[in-house]
Amino acid sequence: MPADRNETQRINKEFFDIVGHARDLDRPGAFAEVAANLENLHYDFSVINFRNEPSYIEIHCEEKFEIYMSPTVDENNAELNIAQWYECLDSVRDYYIDFRQGVTGDYFYQAKFKLVLDEWDPVREAEYDLPPTDDPGVVEFGSIEVKAHDFQEFMERAVFELSNMADQLIHPKRIPLKRKIA
């Protein structure tokens, strides 16, 4: 397939014929996109799987707080992907091709964020010979839904709104760089 800038319509048609007109990411692909962005921001997180498929993302925070990120649902109770790809309109397509190295669209992020405080400490229970309890010490403060085109704005808005909702400063843990920057 030749890379001819003047025939972008033909190239895009052939591309979508090859991939079967699938523009939306599947669920594991959307979670992989979000996980890659979290790694780029150096967040400490875990992808939690249920029945060999990603269920939600757990973002570890300071002082035993955790943020759970999961897909939202629409008015028909159908699950929406965390990351969705949108193609640009034809009017700005040429600009994107020239100034964004041929990338002709953007991701749109939307998720439900839940703030959780996990005070259960199995080491402390074993240390004092406390009997096991049914209450694991997990407290949910509530949840919010956030949407944005920029991933960093998406995450910072979620942390800000959760902090305001719980009236508590929340700081996601960051993984330090493995190399020194001179």
C-alpha positions as CSV (number, residue, x, y, z in Angstrom):
1,M,0.0,0.0,0.0
2,P,1.7,3.2,-1.1
3,A,2.0,6.1,1.3
4,D,0.6,8.8,-1.0
5,R,-0.5,11.9,1.0
6,N,-2.9,12.9,-1.8
7,E,-5.0,9.8,-1.5
8,T,-5.8,9.6,2.2
9,Q,-9.4,8.6,1.5
10,R,-8.3,5.5,-0.5
11,I,-5.6,4.6,2.1
12,N,-8.1,4.9,5.0
13,K,-10.7,2.8,3.1
14,E,-8.2,0.0,2.5
15,F,-7.1,0.2,6.1
16,F,-10.6,-0.1,7.5
17,D,-11.3,-2.9,5.0
18,I,-8.3,-4.8,6.5
19,V,-9.3,-4.3,10.1
20,G,-13.0,-4.9,9.5
21,H,-14.3,-1.3,10.2
22,A,-13.6,-1.8,13.9
23,R,-12.8,1.6,15.3
24,D,-13.6,1.0,18.9
25,L,-11.1,-0.8,21.1
26,D,-12.2,-4.0,22.7
27,R,-12.2,-4.1,26.5
28,P,-8.7,-5.5,27.0
29,G,-7.3,-3.0,24.5
30,A,-8.9,-0.1,26.3
31,F,-7.5,-1.2,29.6
32,A,-4.1,-1.7,28.0
33,E,-4.2,1.9,26.6
34,V,-5.1,3.3,30.1
35,A,-2.4,1.1,31.7
36,A,0.2,2.4,29.3
37,N,-0.8,6.0,30.1
38,L,-0.6,5.3,33.8
39,E,2.9,3.9,33.4
40,N,3.9,7.0,31.4
41,L,2.7,9.1,34.4
42,H,4.6,6.8,36.8
43,Y,1.5,5.9,38.8
44,D,1.6,2.8,41.1
45,F,-1.4,0.7,40.0
46,S,-2.7,-2.8,39.4
47,V,-5.1,-4.1,36.8
48,I,-7.6,-6.4,38.5
49,N,-8.9,-9.3,36.3
50,F,-12.1,-11.2,36.7
51,R,-12.5,-14.4,34.7
52,N,-9.4,-13.7,32.7
53,E,-10.6,-10.2,31.6
54,P,-9.8,-6.8,33.0
55,S,-12.4,-5.7,35.5
56,Y,-11.0,-2.5,37.0
57,I,-7.8,-0.6,37.7
58,E,-6.7,-0.1,41.3
59,I,-4.5,3.1,41.8
60,H,-2.5,3.0,45.0
61,C,-2.4,6.2,47.0
62,E,-0.7,7.4,50.2
63,E,-2.2,6.7,53.7
64,K,-4.0,3.5,52.7
65,F,-6.3,5.1,50.1
66,E,-7.0,3.5,46.8
67,I,-8.8,4.7,43.7
68,Y,-10.7,2.2,41.7
69,M,-11.2,3.0,38.0
70,S,-13.9,1.1,36.1
71,P,-15.9,1.5,32.9
72,T,-19.1,3.6,32.9
73,V,-22.5,2.6,31.6
74,D,-24.9,4.5,29.3
75,E,-28.6,5.1,29.8
76,N,-29.3,1.6,28.4
77,N,-27.0,0.1,31.0
78,A,-24.5,-0.9,28.3
79,E,-20.9,-0.7,29.3
80,L,-18.8,2.0,27.7
81,N,-15.0,1.6,27.1
82,I,-12.6,3.5,29.3
83,A,-10.7,4.6,26.1
84,Q,-12.4,5.3,22.8
85,W,-10.8,6.4,19.5
86,Y,-12.4,9.2,17.5
87,E,-11.4,10.1,14.0
88,C,-11.0,13.7,13.1
89,L,-13.5,15.5,10.8
90,D,-12.4,16.0,7.2
91,S,-11.9,19.8,7.8
92,V,-9.1,19.3,10.3
93,R,-7.8,16.0,9.0
94,D,-5.1,17.6,6.7
95,Y,-3.8,19.6,9.7
96,Y,-3.5,16.5,11.8
97,I,-1.7,14.6,9.0
98,D,0.8,17.5,8.6
99,F,1.5,18.4,12.2
100,R,0.9,15.1,14.1
101,Q,2.9,12.7,12.0
102,G,-0.1,11.2,10.3
103,V,-2.2,10.6,13.4
104,T,-5.8,11.4,12.4
105,G,-7.7,11.1,15.6
106,D,-7.6,11.2,19.4
107,Y,-8.6,9.1,22.4
108,F,-11.4,10.1,24.6
109,Y,-11.3,8.8,28.2
110,Q,-14.3,8.2,30.4
111,A,-14.5,6.2,33.7
112,K,-16.1,5.8,37.0
113,F,-13.7,6.5,39.9
114,K,-14.3,5.2,43.4
115,L,-12.3,6.3,46.5
116,V,-11.7,3.5,49.0
117,L,-9.9,3.5,52.4
118,D,-8.5,0.1,53.3
119,E,-7.4,0.0,56.9
120,W,-7.3,-3.8,57.2
121,D,-3.9,-4.9,58.4
122,P,-3.4,-8.7,58.5
123,V,0.1,-8.3,60.1
124,R,-1.4,-6.3,63.0
125,E,-4.1,-8.9,63.5
126,A,-1.5,-11.7,63.6
127,E,0.8,-9.7,65.9
128,Y,-1.9,-9.2,68.6
129,D,-3.5,-12.7,68.0
130,L,-6.8,-11.0,67.1
131,P,-9.5,-13.3,65.8
132,P,-10.2,-12.9,62.1
133,T,-13.1,-10.6,61.4
134,D,-15.7,-10.5,58.6
135,D,-15.2,-6.7,58.3
136,P,-12.0,-6.2,56.3
137,G,-11.9,-2.5,57.2
138,V,-12.7,-1.2,53.8
139,V,-14.6,2.1,53.6
140,E,-16.0,3.5,50.4
141,F,-16.3,7.3,50.3
142,G,-18.3,7.5,47.0
143,S,-17.8,7.6,43.3
144,I,-17.6,10.1,40.4
145,E,-17.6,9.9,36.7
146,V,-14.9,11.8,34.7
147,K,-14.5,12.4,30.9
148,A,-11.6,14.1,29.1
149,H,-9.6,14.0,25.9
150,D,-6.3,14.4,27.6
151,F,-5.2,11.6,29.9
152,Q,-3.3,13.6,32.4
153,E,-6.2,16.0,32.7
154,F,-8.5,13.0,33.1
155,M,-6.5,11.6,36.0
156,E,-5.9,15.0,37.7
157,R,-9.5,16.0,37.5
158,A,-10.5,12.6,39.1
159,V,-8.1,13.0,42.0
160,F,-9.1,16.6,42.5
161,E,-12.9,15.8,42.6
162,L,-12.4,12.7,44.8
163,S,-10.3,14.9,47.2
164,N,-13.0,17.5,47.4
165,M,-15.7,14.9,47.8
166,A,-14.0,13.2,50.7
167,D,-12.6,16.5,52.1
168,Q,-9.2,14.7,52.3
169,L,-6.0,15.3,50.4
170,I,-5.3,12.3,48.1
171,H,-1.9,11.7,46.6
172,P,-1.5,8.7,44.2
173,K,1.8,6.9,44.7
174,R,4.3,7.4,42.0
175,I,7.0,5.0,41.0
176,P,10.4,6.8,41.0
177,L,12.5,6.9,37.8
178,K,15.0,4.0,37.6
179,R,17.8,6.3,36.3
180,K,19.2,9.6,37.4
181,I,18.6,12.6,35.3
182,A,21.7,14.8,35.2
